[in-house]
Structures are given as structure tokens and as C-alpha cells.
Amino acid sequence: MGHPVVHFEIASKDYKKSQQFYKSLFDWKIEEPPGMPYGMISAEGDKSIGGGIGQVDGGKAPSLTFYVMVDDLQAYLKKAESLGGKTLVPPSPIPGIGHFAMFADPDGLAIGLFKPSM
């Protein structure tokens, strides 16, 4: 079995407007942690994954990213590079949750990797 997609992120020019749009469209439950311009989307049901909607950083275009769970972030970054990809973010901690990294595929699409804390 392949590695599962475990999280997605929508980066928006107006994240509050996007949160309201997706809440209204899909009845998603979205909670925003205090002091953070990011809304966590609850995973509901046995075939659902959670996600988030946040603000686009400085002049970047809106985007959609998905994260794949792997057991070794650096090994998968190296493998992606050997297949024509490019590392965008090296392995980085998410306090209390795990670690993530990001790479661009050969078309330049950003893909996230995730390794949970054990």
C-alpha cells in the first residue's frame, strides 16, 4: 500500500473569506487557534483527512498543498530530487505534532511530507 495523504492546506489572499466560503459550501468545522492566521479543518468520518486554510505569505499566489506521511523526510526529499524534484523546505519541526518538509515536483508544484511524533 502506498503512503497516505494526511493533510491539506489552502493558502488564500483573504483567508477569512476562504474559511467562510468552505464552511458554507461543505459544512466544514473550522477553528482558528488564538493569534494565528490559520483555520484548522476537522477531519470527520473514517475516510476524511483534516486540513487548514491560511493566509498567503507576502505577494505569493494562492495555492493548494497536500501532505503525504512518510517515515524518513530526508530520504524522500533525496528521492524526489533524484526524480527531478527540488527541495523547498528541509525537515522542520511542528511542536507537539511531528516534522514536515516540502519539495517541488518536476512541474514546480509544492508537495508536503509529514512524519508524526511517535
CNS distance restraints for C-alpha pairs under 8 A (distance, minus, plus):
assign (resid   3 and name CA) (resid  68 and name CA) 6.38 0.50 0.50
assign (resid   3 and name CA) (resid  69 and name CA) 5.97 0.50 0.50
assign (resid   3 and name CA) (resid  70 and name CA) 6.54 0.50 0.50
assign (resid   4 and name CA) (resid  68 and name CA) 5.67 0.50 0.50
assign (resid   4 and name CA) (resid  69 and name CA) 5.89 0.50 0.50
assign (resid   5 and name CA) (resid  49 and name CA) 7.82 0.50 0.50
assign (resid   5 and name CA) (resid  66 and name CA) 6.77 0.50 0.50
assign (resid   5 and name CA) (resid  67 and name CA) 5.62 0.50 0.50
assign (resid   5 and name CA) (resid  68 and name CA) 4.39 0.50 0.50
assign (resid   5 and name CA) (resid  69 and name CA) 6.44 0.50 0.50
assign (resid   6 and name CA) (resid  49 and name CA) 5.76 0.50 0.50
assign (resid   6 and name CA) (resid  50 and name CA) 7.20 0.50 0.50
assign (resid   6 and name CA) (resid  66 and name CA) 7.67 0.50 0.50
assign (resid   6 and name CA) (resid  67 and name CA) 5.82 0.50 0.50
assign (resid   6 and name CA) (resid  68 and name CA) 5.77 0.50 0.50
assign (resid   6 and name CA) (resid  69 and name CA) 6.29 0.50 0.50
assign (resid   6 and name CA) (resid 114 and name CA) 7.98 0.50 0.50
assign (resid   7 and name CA) (resid  49 and name CA) 5.88 0.50 0.50
assign (resid   7 and name CA) (resid  50 and name CA) 5.43 0.50 0.50
assign (resid   7 and name CA) (resid  51 and name CA) 5.00 0.50 0.50
assign (resid   7 and name CA) (resid  52 and name CA) 7.98 0.50 0.50
assign (resid   7 and name CA) (resid  66 and name CA) 5.83 0.50 0.50
assign (resid   7 and name CA) (resid  67 and name CA) 5.16 0.50 0.50
assign (resid   7 and name CA) (resid  68 and name CA) 7.40 0.50 0.50
assign (resid   8 and name CA) (resid  49 and name CA) 7.89 0.50 0.50
assign (resid   8 and name CA) (resid  50 and name CA) 6.90 0.50 0.50
assign (resid   8 and name CA) (resid  51 and name CA) 4.53 0.50 0.50
assign (resid   8 and name CA) (resid  52 and name CA) 6.42 0.50 0.50
assign (resid   8 and name CA) (resid  64 and name CA) 7.25 0.50 0.50
assign (resid   8 and name CA) (resid  65 and name CA) 5.59 0.50 0.50
assign (resid   8 and name CA) (resid  66 and name CA) 4.21 0.50 0.50
assign (resid   8 and name CA) (resid  67 and name CA) 6.02 0.50 0.50
assign (resid   9 and name CA) (resid  51 and name CA) 5.51 0.50 0.50
assign (resid   9 and name CA) (resid  52 and name CA) 4.77 0.50 0.50
assign (resid   9 and name CA) (resid  53 and name CA) 5.72 0.50 0.50
assign (resid   9 and name CA) (resid  54 and name CA) 7.46 0.50 0.50
assign (resid   9 and name CA) (resid  64 and name CA) 5.70 0.50 0.50
assign (resid   9 and name CA) (resid  65 and name CA) 5.21 0.50 0.50
assign (resid   9 and name CA) (resid  66 and name CA) 6.36 0.50 0.50
assign (resid  10 and name CA) (resid  52 and name CA) 6.28 0.50 0.50
assign (resid  10 and name CA) (resid  53 and name CA) 4.71 0.50 0.50
assign (resid  10 and name CA) (resid  54 and name CA) 6.34 0.50 0.50
assign (resid  10 and name CA) (resid  62 and name CA) 7.54 0.50 0.50
assign (resid  10 and name CA) (resid  63 and name CA) 5.93 0.50 0.50
assign (resid  10 and name CA) (resid  64 and name CA) 4.68 0.50 0.50
assign (resid  10 and name CA) (resid  65 and name CA) 6.67 0.50 0.50
assign (resid  11 and name CA) (resid  15 and name CA) 7.19 0.50 0.50
assign (resid  11 and name CA) (resid  53 and name CA) 5.94 0.50 0.50
assign (resid  11 and name CA) (resid  54 and name CA) 5.02 0.50 0.50
assign (resid  11 and name CA) (resid  55 and name CA) 5.40 0.50 0.50
assign (resid  11 and name CA) (resid  56 and name CA) 4.97 0.50 0.50
assign (resid  11 and name CA) (resid  62 and name CA) 5.20 0.50 0.50
assign (resid  11 and name CA) (resid  63 and name CA) 5.14 0.50 0.50
assign (resid  11 and name CA) (resid  64 and name CA) 6.34 0.50 0.50
assign (resid  12 and name CA) (resid  18 and name CA) 6.69 0.50 0.50
assign (resid  12 and name CA) (resid  53 and name CA) 7.16 0.50 0.50
assign (resid  12 and name CA) (resid  54 and name CA) 6.13 0.50 0.50
assign (resid  12 and name CA) (resid  55 and name CA) 5.11 0.50 0.50
assign (resid  12 and name CA) (resid  56 and name CA) 5.19 0.50 0.50
assign (resid  12 and name CA) (resid  62 and name CA) 4.93 0.50 0.50
assign (resid  12 and name CA) (resid  63 and name CA) 6.99 0.50 0.50
assign (resid  13 and name CA) (resid  55 and name CA) 5.99 0.50 0.50
assign (resid  13 and name CA) (resid  56 and name CA) 5.50 0.50 0.50
assign (resid  13 and name CA) (resid  61 and name CA) 7.75 0.50 0.50
assign (resid  13 and name CA) (resid  62 and name CA) 6.23 0.50 0.50
assign (resid  14 and name CA) (resid  18 and name CA) 6.32 0.50 0.50
assign (resid  14 and name CA) (resid  55 and name CA) 6.45 0.50 0.50
assign (resid  15 and name CA) (resid  19 and name CA) 5.97 0.50 0.50
assign (resid  15 and name CA) (resid  37 and name CA) 7.61 0.50 0.50
assign (resid  15 and name CA) (resid  38 and name CA) 7.50 0.50 0.50
assign (resid  15 and name CA) (resid  53 and name CA) 6.27 0.50 0.50
assign (resid  15 and name CA) (resid  54 and name CA) 5.27 0.50 0.50
assign (resid  15 and name CA) (resid  55 and name CA) 5.10 0.50 0.50
assign (resid  15 and name CA) (resid  56 and name CA) 7.95 0.50 0.50
assign (resid  16 and name CA) (resid  20 and name CA) 6.30 0.50 0.50
assign (resid  17 and name CA) (resid  21 and name CA) 6.16 0.50 0.50
assign (resid  18 and name CA) (resid  22 and name CA) 6.23 0.50 0.50
assign (resid  18 and name CA) (resid  53 and name CA) 7.32 0.50 0.50
assign (resid  19 and name CA) (resid  23 and name CA) 6.03 0.50 0.50
assign (resid  19 and name CA) (resid  30 and name CA) 7.22 0.50 0.50
assign (resid  19 and name CA) (resid  39 and name CA) 7.23 0.50 0.50
assign (resid  19 and name CA) (resid  53 and name CA) 6.45 0.50 0.50
assign (resid  20 and name CA) (resid  24 and name CA) 6.04 0.50 0.50
assign (resid  21 and name CA) (resid  25 and name CA) 6.01 0.50 0.50
assign (resid  22 and name CA) (resid  26 and name CA) 5.74 0.50 0.50
assign (resid  22 and name CA) (resid  27 and name CA) 7.18 0.50 0.50
assign (resid  22 and name CA) (resid  28 and name CA) 6.59 0.50 0.50
assign (resid  23 and name CA) (resid  27 and name CA) 4.78 0.50 0.50
assign (resid  23 and name CA) (resid  28 and name CA) 4.68 0.50 0.50
assign (resid  23 and name CA) (resid  29 and name CA) 6.60 0.50 0.50
assign (resid  23 and name CA) (resid  30 and name CA) 7.13 0.50 0.50
assign (resid  24 and name CA) (resid  28 and name CA) 7.58 0.50 0.50
assign (resid  28 and name CA) (resid  41 and name CA) 6.63 0.50 0.50
assign (resid  28 and name CA) (resid  42 and name CA) 7.18 0.50 0.50
assign (resid  29 and name CA) (resid  41 and name CA) 5.80 0.50 0.50
assign (resid  29 and name CA) (resid  42 and name CA) 5.71 0.50 0.50
assign (resid  30 and name CA) (resid  39 and name CA) 5.62 0.50 0.50
assign (resid  30 and name CA) (resid  40 and name CA) 5.34 0.50 0.50
assign (resid  30 and name CA) (resid  41 and name CA) 4.56 0.50 0.50
assign (resid  30 and name CA) (resid  42 and name CA) 6.45 0.50 0.50
assign (resid  31 and name CA) (resid  39 and name CA) 5.22 0.50 0.50
assign (resid  31 and name CA) (resid  40 and name CA) 5.24 0.50 0.50
assign (resid  31 and name CA) (resid  41 and name CA) 6.73 0.50 0.50
assign (resid  32 and name CA) (resid  36 and name CA) 6.86 0.50 0.50
assign (resid  32 and name CA) (resid  37 and name CA) 7.32 0.50 0.50
assign (resid  32 and name CA) (resid  38 and name CA) 5.81 0.50 0.50
assign (resid  32 and name CA) (resid  39 and name CA) 4.22 0.50 0.50
assign (resid  32 and name CA) (resid  40 and name CA) 6.09 0.50 0.50
assign (resid  33 and name CA) (resid  38 and name CA) 7.16 0.50 0.50
assign (resid  33 and name CA) (resid  39 and name CA) 6.99 0.50 0.50
assign (resid  33 and name CA) (resid  40 and name CA) 7.80 0.50 0.50
assign (resid  37 and name CA) (resid  54 and name CA) 5.86 0.50 0.50
assign (resid  37 and name CA) (resid  55 and name CA) 6.26 0.50 0.50
assign (resid  38 and name CA) (resid  52 and name CA) 6.64 0.50 0.50
assign (resid  38 and name CA) (resid  53 and name CA) 5.59 0.50 0.50
assign (resid  38 and name CA) (resid  54 and name CA) 4.19 0.50 0.50
assign (resid  38 and name CA) (resid  55 and name CA) 6.82 0.50 0.50
assign (resid  39 and name CA) (resid  52 and name CA) 5.35 0.50 0.50
assign (resid  39 and name CA) (resid  53 and name CA) 5.15 0.50 0.50
assign (resid  39 and name CA) (resid  54 and name CA) 6.31 0.50 0.50
assign (resid  40 and name CA) (resid  50 and name CA) 7.45 0.50 0.50
assign (resid  40 and name CA) (resid  51 and name CA) 6.01 0.50 0.50
assign (resid  40 and name CA) (resid  52 and name CA) 4.52 0.50 0.50
assign (resid  40 and name CA) (resid  53 and name CA) 6.79 0.50 0.50
assign (resid  41 and name CA) (resid  50 and name CA) 5.37 0.50 0.50
assign (resid  41 and name CA) (resid  51 and name CA) 4.90 0.50 0.50
assign (resid  41 and name CA) (resid  52 and name CA) 5.27 0.50 0.50
assign (resid  41 and name CA) (resid  53 and name CA) 7.60 0.50 0.50
assign (resid  42 and name CA) (resid  49 and name CA) 7.76 0.50 0.50
assign (resid  42 and name CA) (resid  50 and name CA) 5.13 0.50 0.50
assign (resid  42 and name CA) (resid  51 and name CA) 7.04 0.50 0.50
assign (resid  43 and name CA) (resid  48 and name CA) 5.24 0.50 0.50
assign (resid  43 and name CA) (resid  49 and name CA) 4.85 0.50 0.50
assign (resid  43 and name CA) (resid  50 and name CA) 4.21 0.50 0.50
assign (resid  43 and name CA) (resid  51 and name CA) 7.58 0.50 0.50
assign (resid  44 and name CA) (resid  48 and name CA) 5.63 0.50 0.50
assign (resid  44 and name CA) (resid  49 and name CA) 7.46 0.50 0.50
assign (resid  44 and name CA) (resid  50 and name CA) 7.87 0.50 0.50
assign (resid  56 and name CA) (resid  60 and name CA) 6.17 0.50 0.50
assign (resid  56 and name CA) (resid  61 and name CA) 6.97 0.50 0.50
assign (resid  56 and name CA) (resid  62 and name CA) 6.08 0.50 0.50
assign (resid  65 and name CA) (resid 110 and name CA) 6.29 0.50 0.50
assign (resid  65 and name CA) (resid 111 and name CA) 5.88 0.50 0.50
assign (resid  65 and name CA) (resid 112 and name CA) 6.78 0.50 0.50
assign (resid  66 and name CA) (resid 111 and name CA) 5.92 0.50 0.50
assign (resid  66 and name CA) (resid 112 and name CA) 5.86 0.50 0.50
assign (resid  67 and name CA) (resid 111 and name CA) 6.30 0.50 0.50
assign (resid  67 and name CA) (resid 112 and name CA) 4.17 0.50 0.50
assign (resid  67 and name CA) (resid 113 and name CA) 5.08 0.50 0.50
assign (resid  67 and name CA) (resid 114 and name CA) 6.15 0.50 0.50
assign (resid  68 and name CA) (resid 111 and name CA) 7.98 0.50 0.50
assign (resid  68 and name CA) (resid 112 and name CA) 6.25 0.50 0.50
assign (resid  68 and name CA) (resid 113 and name CA) 4.90 0.50 0.50
assign (resid  68 and name CA) (resid 114 and name CA) 5.86 0.50 0.50
assign (resid  69 and name CA) (resid 113 and name CA) 5.89 0.50 0.50
assign (resid  69 and name CA) (resid 114 and name CA) 4.69 0.50 0.50
assign (resid  69 and name CA) (resid 115 and name CA) 5.72 0.50 0.50
assign (resid  69 and name CA) (resid 116 and name CA) 7.86 0.50 0.50
assign (resid  70 and name CA) (resid  76 and name CA) 7.66 0.50 0.50
assign (resid  70 and name CA) (resid 113 and name CA) 6.59 0.50 0.50
assign (resid  70 and name CA) (resid 114 and name CA) 6.10 0.50 0.50
assign (resid  70 and name CA) (resid 115 and name CA) 5.69 0.50 0.50
assign (resid  71 and name CA) (resid 115 and name CA) 5.97 0.50 0.50
assign (resid  72 and name CA) (resid  76 and name CA) 6.46 0.50 0.50
assign (resid  72 and name CA) (resid 115 and name CA) 7.22 0.50 0.50
assign (resid  73 and name CA) (resid  77 and name CA) 6.24 0.50 0.50
assign (resid  73 and name CA) (resid  91 and name CA) 6.29 0.50 0.50
assign (resid  73 and name CA) (resid 100 and name CA) 7.25 0.50 0.50
assign (resid  73 and name CA) (resid 101 and name CA) 6.55 0.50 0.50
assign (resid  73 and name CA) (resid 113 and name CA) 6.57 0.50 0.50
assign (resid  73 and name CA) (resid 114 and name CA) 7.21 0.50 0.50
assign (resid  73 and name CA) (resid 115 and name CA) 6.96 0.50 0.50
assign (resid  74 and name CA) (resid  78 and name CA) 6.14 0.50 0.50
assign (resid  74 and name CA) (resid  90 and name CA) 7.64 0.50 0.50
assign (resid  74 and name CA) (resid  91 and name CA) 6.80 0.50 0.50
assign (resid  75 and name CA) (resid  79 and name CA) 6.15 0.50 0.50
assign (resid  76 and name CA) (resid  80 and name CA) 5.97 0.50 0.50
assign (resid  77 and name CA) (resid  81 and name CA) 6.21 0.50 0.50
assign (resid  77 and name CA) (resid  86 and name CA) 7.81 0.50 0.50
assign (resid  77 and name CA) (resid  87 and name CA) 6.22 0.50 0.50
assign (resid  77 and name CA) (resid 101 and name CA) 7.88 0.50 0.50
assign (resid  77 and name CA) (resid 102 and name CA) 7.79 0.50 0.50
assign (resid  77 and name CA) (resid 103 and name CA) 6.72 0.50 0.50
assign (resid  78 and name CA) (resid  82 and name CA) 6.25 0.50 0.50
assign (resid  79 and name CA) (resid  83 and name CA) 6.39 0.50 0.50
assign (resid  80 and name CA) (resid  84 and name CA) 6.46 0.50 0.50
assign (resid  80 and name CA) (resid  85 and name CA) 4.93 0.50 0.50
assign (resid  80 and name CA) (resid  86 and name CA) 6.95 0.50 0.50
assign (resid  80 and name CA) (resid  87 and name CA) 7.95 0.50 0.50
assign (resid  80 and name CA) (resid 103 and name CA) 7.39 0.50 0.50
assign (resid  80 and name CA) (resid 105 and name CA) 7.35 0.50 0.50
assign (resid  81 and name CA) (resid  85 and name CA) 4.33 0.50 0.50
assign (resid  81 and name CA) (resid  86 and name CA) 5.28 0.50 0.50
assign (resid  81 and name CA) (resid  87 and name CA) 7.02 0.50 0.50
assign (resid  83 and name CA) (resid 106 and name CA) 7.98 0.50 0.50
assign (resid  84 and name CA) (resid 105 and name CA) 6.93 0.50 0.50
assign (resid  84 and name CA) (resid 106 and name CA) 5.34 0.50 0.50
assign (resid  85 and name CA) (resid 103 and name CA) 6.60 0.50 0.50
assign (resid  85 and name CA) (resid 104 and name CA) 5.39 0.50 0.50
assign (resid  85 and name CA) (resid 105 and name CA) 4.48 0.50 0.50
assign (resid  85 and name CA) (resid 106 and name CA) 5.05 0.50 0.50
assign (resid  85 and name CA) (resid 108 and name CA) 7.86 0.50 0.50
assign (resid  86 and name CA) (resid 103 and name CA) 5.40 0.50 0.50
assign (resid  86 and name CA) (resid 104 and name CA) 5.10 0.50 0.50
assign (resid  86 and name CA) (resid 105 and name CA) 6.73 0.50 0.50
assign (resid  86 and name CA) (resid 106 and name CA) 7.75 0.50 0.50
assign (resid  87 and name CA) (resid 102 and name CA) 6.23 0.50 0.50
assign (resid  87 and name CA) (resid 103 and name CA) 4.23 0.50 0.50
assign (resid  87 and name CA) (resid 104 and name CA) 6.34 0.50 0.50
assign (resid  88 and name CA) (resid 101 and name CA) 7.66 0.50 0.50
assign (resid  88 and name CA) (resid 102 and name CA) 5.26 0.50 0.50
assign (resid  88 and name CA) (resid 103 and name CA) 4.76 0.50 0.50
assign (resid  88 and name CA) (resid 104 and name CA) 6.44 0.50 0.50
assign (resid  88 and name CA) (resid 110 and name CA) 7.83 0.50 0.50
assign (resid  89 and name CA) (resid 101 and name CA) 5.17 0.50 0.50
assign (resid  89 and name CA) (resid 102 and name CA) 4.80 0.50 0.50
assign (resid  89 and name CA) (resid 103 and name CA) 6.67 0.50 0.50
assign (resid  90 and name CA) (resid 100 and name CA) 7.89 0.50 0.50
assign (resid  90 and name CA) (resid 101 and name CA) 5.15 0.50 0.50
assign (resid  90 and name CA) (resid 102 and name CA) 6.77 0.50 0.50
assign (resid  91 and name CA) (resid  99 and name CA) 6.34 0.50 0.50
assign (resid  91 and name CA) (resid 100 and name CA) 5.47 0.50 0.50
assign (resid  91 and name CA) (resid 101 and name CA) 4.55 0.50 0.50
assign (resid  91 and name CA) (resid 102 and name CA) 7.91 0.50 0.50
assign (resid  92 and name CA) (resid  99 and name CA) 5.34 0.50 0.50
assign (resid  92 and name CA) (resid 100 and name CA) 5.40 0.50 0.50
assign (resid  92 and name CA) (resid 101 and name CA) 6.19 0.50 0.50
assign (resid  93 and name CA) (resid  98 and name CA) 6.06 0.50 0.50
assign (resid  93 and name CA) (resid  99 and name CA) 4.31 0.50 0.50
assign (resid  93 and name CA) (resid 100 and name CA) 6.48 0.50 0.50
assign (resid  94 and name CA) (resid  98 and name CA) 5.24 0.50 0.50
assign (resid  94 and name CA) (resid  99 and name CA) 5.30 0.50 0.50
assign (resid  94 and name CA) (resid 100 and name CA) 7.12 0.50 0.50
assign (resid  96 and name CA) (resid 117 and name CA) 7.30 0.50 0.50
assign (resid  97 and name CA) (resid 116 and name CA) 5.95 0.50 0.50
assign (resid  97 and name CA) (resid 117 and name CA) 5.67 0.50 0.50
assign (resid  98 and name CA) (resid 114 and name CA) 7.34 0.50 0.50
assign (resid  98 and name CA) (resid 115 and name CA) 5.65 0.50 0.50
assign (resid  98 and name CA) (resid 116 and name CA) 4.08 0.50 0.50
assign (resid  98 and name CA) (resid 117 and name CA) 4.24 0.50 0.50
assign (resid  98 and name CA) (resid 118 and name CA) 7.97 0.50 0.50
assign (resid  99 and name CA) (resid 114 and name CA) 5.91 0.50 0.50
assign (resid  99 and name CA) (resid 115 and name CA) 5.28 0.50 0.50
assign (resid  99 and name CA) (resid 116 and name CA) 6.33 0.50 0.50
assign (resid  99 and name CA) (resid 117 and name CA) 7.34 0.50 0.50
assign (resid 100 and name CA) (resid 112 and name CA) 6.92 0.50 0.50
assign (resid 100 and name CA) (resid 113 and name CA) 5.42 0.50 0.50
assign (resid 100 and name CA) (resid 114 and name CA) 4.48 0.50 0.50
assign (resid 100 and name CA) (resid 115 and name CA) 6.27 0.50 0.50
assign (resid 101 and name CA) (resid 112 and name CA) 5.83 0.50 0.50
assign (resid 101 and name CA) (resid 113 and name CA) 5.15 0.50 0.50
assign (resid 101 and name CA) (resid 114 and name CA) 6.71 0.50 0.50
assign (resid 102 and name CA) (resid 110 and name CA) 6.62 0.50 0.50
assign (resid 102 and name CA) (resid 111 and name CA) 5.60 0.50 0.50
assign (resid 102 and name CA) (resid 112 and name CA) 4.38 0.50 0.50
assign (resid 102 and name CA) (resid 113 and name CA) 5.91 0.50 0.50
assign (resid 103 and name CA) (resid 110 and name CA) 5.68 0.50 0.50
assign (resid 103 and name CA) (resid 111 and name CA) 5.49 0.50 0.50
assign (resid 103 and name CA) (resid 112 and name CA) 6.57 0.50 0.50
assign (resid 104 and name CA) (resid 108 and name CA) 4.88 0.50 0.50
assign (resid 104 and name CA) (resid 109 and name CA) 5.09 0.50 0.50
assign (resid 104 and name CA) (resid 110 and name CA) 4.48 0.50 0.50
assign (resid 104 and name CA) (resid 111 and name CA) 6.10 0.50 0.50
assign (resid 105 and name CA) (resid 109 and name CA) 5.38 0.50 0.50
assign (resid 105 and name CA) (resid 110 and name CA) 6.63 0.50 0.50
assign (resid 105 and name CA) (resid 111 and name CA) 7.20 0.50 0.50
